[in-house]
């Protein structure tokens, strides 16, 4: 039999194409009709693999979460594990900011998201954190990371030096922030992560006892 012109539809191909569309066009523009057109198939073909649009979005979100490194939990100091997780988590989300609003809704039934939550919670409890506080830390980190990935502080200022001069004298250099986006945004996240871990270290000493040696 002759080979088909179009590669056979698969869950992975649907997920990758959907992710590319969302990256390029945004979450609001995403639809199953648009996805089917990009794949070169009829819309109903998608439903052989996913029952709803939300299932596709869940799969895309979970494919991003699966890139996050949680391997340090349970294998070393909880502070180092938290730092590595935070940096990896932000890196994965910052590369795909358009899916973050959907991803931020919570793990739901998404396997990679639940595996991440399980690793983080288990690692923190094994390190001595009370279960309630371990839950709070996981939630706190999700708020911190997803918030940082939703947009760029540095790109929030217009590149017009005259705009700030008269009314906002302390922002006389704000027009230059956009050209330093990466260093500003990554530096702010690193500073916040350091402060967060330092504060949690004091909380650990108060609730649990002396910090383990590194």
C-alpha positions as CSV (number, residue, x, y, z in Angstrom):
1,X,0.0,0.0,0.0
2,X,1.3,3.5,-0.7
3,X,2.5,5.5,2.4
4,X,0.1,8.2,3.6
5,X,1.1,11.8,2.7
6,X,0.3,13.0,6.2
7,X,2.0,11.5,9.3
8,X,-0.5,9.5,11.3
9,X,-2.2,11.5,14.1
10,X,-0.9,10.7,17.6
11,X,-1.4,12.2,21.0
12,X,2.2,13.4,21.0
13,X,1.9,15.1,17.7
14,X,-1.3,16.8,18.8
15,X,0.3,18.0,22.1
16,X,3.4,19.3,20.3
17,X,1.4,21.1,17.7
18,X,-1.0,22.6,20.2
19,X,2.0,23.8,22.3
20,X,3.5,25.5,19.3
21,X,0.2,27.2,18.5
22,X,-0.3,28.5,22.0
23,X,3.3,29.7,22.1
24,X,2.9,31.6,18.9
25,X,-0.7,32.8,19.1
26,X,-1.7,32.8,22.7
27,X,-4.2,30.8,24.8
28,X,-7.2,33.0,23.8
29,X,-6.7,32.2,20.1
30,X,-6.4,28.5,20.6
31,X,-9.3,26.3,19.4
32,X,-9.7,22.7,18.2
33,X,-10.6,24.0,14.8
34,X,-7.4,25.9,14.5
35,X,-5.4,23.0,15.8
36,X,-7.0,20.6,13.3
37,X,-6.2,23.0,10.5
38,X,-2.6,23.1,11.6
39,X,-2.4,19.4,11.7
40,X,-4.1,19.0,8.3
41,X,-6.9,16.9,9.6
42,X,-10.7,17.2,10.2
43,X,-11.7,18.3,13.7
44,X,-13.4,15.0,14.7
45,X,-10.1,13.2,14.2
46,X,-8.8,14.9,17.4
47,X,-11.5,13.3,19.5
48,X,-10.1,9.9,18.8
49,X,-7.3,11.0,21.2
50,X,-8.8,13.7,23.4
51,X,-12.4,14.1,24.4
52,X,-12.4,17.9,24.9
53,X,-10.3,21.0,24.3
54,X,-9.6,21.2,28.0
55,X,-8.0,17.7,27.8
56,X,-5.7,19.0,25.1
57,X,-4.8,22.0,27.2
58,X,-4.2,19.7,30.2
59,X,-1.9,17.6,28.2
60,X,0.1,20.6,26.9
61,X,0.4,22.0,30.4
62,X,1.5,18.6,31.7
63,X,4.2,18.3,29.0
64,X,5.7,21.5,30.3
65,X,5.5,20.4,33.9
66,X,7.3,17.2,32.9
67,X,10.4,19.2,32.1
68,X,10.7,20.5,35.7
69,X,13.6,18.8,37.7
70,X,12.5,17.6,41.1
71,X,15.3,14.9,41.4
72,X,17.0,16.6,44.3
73,X,14.1,16.1,46.7
74,X,15.0,13.2,49.0
75,X,18.6,13.3,48.0
76,X,20.3,16.1,49.9
77,X,19.5,19.3,51.8
78,X,15.9,20.5,51.4
79,X,17.1,24.1,50.8
80,X,19.2,23.0,47.8
81,X,16.4,20.9,46.5
82,X,14.0,23.8,46.8
83,X,16.4,26.1,44.9
84,X,17.0,23.7,42.1
85,X,13.3,23.0,41.7
86,X,12.4,26.7,41.7
87,X,15.0,27.6,39.0
88,X,14.0,24.6,36.9
89,X,10.3,25.3,37.4
90,X,10.6,28.9,36.4
91,X,12.8,28.1,33.3
92,X,10.2,25.6,32.0
93,X,7.3,28.0,32.5
94,X,9.1,31.1,31.3
95,X,9.8,29.4,28.0
96,X,6.0,28.9,27.5
97,X,4.3,31.8,29.3
98,X,1.0,31.6,27.3
99,X,0.1,28.2,28.8
100,X,0.8,29.4,32.4
101,X,-2.7,30.7,33.2
102,X,-4.1,27.2,32.4
103,X,-1.2,25.4,34.2
104,X,-1.6,27.6,37.3
105,X,-5.1,26.3,37.9
106,X,-3.6,23.3,39.8
107,X,-2.5,19.8,39.0
108,X,-6.0,18.3,38.7
109,X,-5.5,14.9,37.2
110,X,-2.4,15.7,35.3
111,X,0.2,12.9,35.9
112,X,3.4,15.0,35.7
113,X,2.0,17.8,37.9
114,X,0.9,15.2,40.5
115,X,4.3,13.5,40.4
116,X,5.9,16.9,40.9
117,X,3.7,17.7,43.9
118,X,4.3,14.2,45.3
119,X,8.1,14.6,45.1
120,X,8.1,18.1,46.6
121,X,5.7,17.3,49.4
122,X,7.4,13.9,50.2
123,X,10.9,15.5,50.2
124,X,9.9,18.3,52.5
125,X,8.1,16.0,55.0
126,X,11.1,13.6,54.9
127,X,13.3,16.6,55.7
128,X,11.3,17.2,58.9
129,X,8.8,19.8,57.8
130,X,5.3,19.3,59.4
131,X,2.9,18.1,56.7
132,X,0.8,21.3,56.8
133,X,3.9,23.5,56.4
134,X,5.1,21.3,53.5
135,X,1.8,21.9,51.8
136,X,2.1,25.6,52.4
137,X,5.7,25.7,50.9
138,X,4.6,23.8,47.8
139,X,1.7,26.3,47.3
140,X,4.0,29.3,48.0
141,X,6.5,28.2,45.5
142,X,3.8,27.7,42.9
143,X,2.5,31.2,43.4
144,X,5.9,32.6,43.3
145,X,7.0,30.8,40.1
146,X,3.9,31.1,38.1
147,X,3.6,34.8,38.9
148,X,7.1,35.4,37.8
149,X,6.5,33.5,34.5
150,X,3.3,35.3,33.6
151,X,5.0,38.4,32.4
152,X,8.1,40.5,32.4
153,X,8.6,43.4,34.8
154,X,11.3,44.9,32.7
155,X,9.1,44.9,29.6
156,X,6.4,46.8,31.4
157,X,8.0,50.1,30.9
158,X,7.9,52.1,27.7
159,X,11.2,52.9,25.9
160,X,10.6,56.6,25.8
161,X,13.0,58.5,28.1
162,X,10.9,61.7,27.9
163,X,7.8,59.9,29.2
164,X,9.1,59.7,32.8
165,X,11.2,62.8,33.1
166,X,8.7,65.3,34.3
167,X,6.3,63.4,36.5
168,X,8.4,60.4,37.7
169,X,11.9,61.7,38.4
170,X,13.0,58.5,40.2
171,X,12.2,56.5,37.0
172,X,14.5,58.5,34.8
173,X,16.3,55.2,33.7
174,X,13.1,53.1,33.5
175,X,13.1,53.3,29.7
176,X,16.3,51.2,29.6
177,X,14.8,48.3,31.6
178,X,13.5,46.5,28.4
179,X,17.0,46.2,26.9
180,X,18.1,44.5,30.1
181,X,15.1,42.3,30.4
182,X,16.8,39.0,31.0
183,X,19.2,40.2,33.7
184,X,16.4,42.2,35.5
185,X,13.8,39.5,35.5
186,X,16.2,36.6,36.3
187,X,18.0,38.7,38.9
188,X,14.7,39.6,40.6
189,X,13.6,35.9,40.6
190,X,17.0,34.8,42.1
191,X,16.8,37.5,44.8
192,X,13.3,36.5,45.7
193,X,14.2,32.8,45.8
194,X,17.2,33.5,48.1
195,X,15.0,35.6,50.4
196,X,12.2,32.9,50.4
197,X,14.6,30.1,51.3
198,X,16.4,32.2,54.0
199,X,13.0,33.0,55.5
200,X,12.0,29.3,55.4
201,X,15.3,28.4,57.0
202,X,14.4,30.5,60.0
203,X,10.9,29.0,60.1
204,X,12.4,25.5,60.1
205,X,14.7,26.3,63.0
206,X,11.7,27.6,65.0
207,X,9.4,24.7,64.1
208,X,11.7,21.7,63.7
209,X,15.1,22.4,65.1
210,X,18.7,23.0,63.8
211,X,19.2,23.0,60.1
212,X,21.0,20.0,58.8
213,X,24.6,20.5,57.7
214,X,25.2,21.0,54.0
